[in-house]
Amino acid sequence: MSTEAALLLAGFWATHLIAVASPGPSFVIVSRMAAGGSARAGVMVAVGLTLGTLVWALAAWFGLGALFAAVPALYGVVKGLAALFLLYLAWQTLRHAHDPLPLADAPSRHGDAAALRLGLLTQLANPKVAVFFGSIFVAILPPDPGVGMLLAIFAIVCLNEFAWYAAVALVLSRPAIRARYIRAKAAIDRGSAAVLAGLGIGILLRE
């Protein structure tokens, strides 16, 4: 690999990692699943988020971002569906704010498949990810990057997404943090619902 290619990939890695670490619905969902459920549930959500990010990255590479720009009505429909999903999550979080948590070693009502699906749908409810990748691909990648560089780019996308959110899940599922979450569950869940609702409304209002 040439020095130029290595520097390009390093720039992409840093830019994408900063975007991944920015607070948003993904962080809220992973935090709640890890602190209120288990590390495993949080990690499975991270797997779902990673798959969702890969879908958007591939879609952006194949021109979805350009399609959104060319057909604003299509982007509006996707935004509307995304906002409705986040508002649904907000309502569900608020509705169960006072529900007791299961014991740490009790079987979770959220199986692996359900946690993965939640992560996947949460990420797919964020169409601006496709716009982000479309913009960064144009700004950073050469016109003909080659198969090797594309594979490296998509590997970086998956590694950043999974490593960050899996780390968040492992930290927030620690017993001491879980105990604090249990004590303040109702207030934390209400706050999480407000954040999710705000993000959903923000998507609807954003141009």
Secondary structure by P-SEA (a helix, b strand, c coil): ccaaaaaaaaaaaaaaaaaaacccaaaaaaaaaaaaccaaaaaaaaaaaaaaaaaaaaaaaacaaaaaaacaaaaaaaaaaaaaaaaaaaaaaaaacccccccccccccccaaaaaaaaaaaaaacaaaaaaaaaaaaacccccccaaaaaaaaaaaaaaaaaaaaaaaaaaacaaaaaaaaaaaaaaaaaaaaaaaaaaaaaaacc
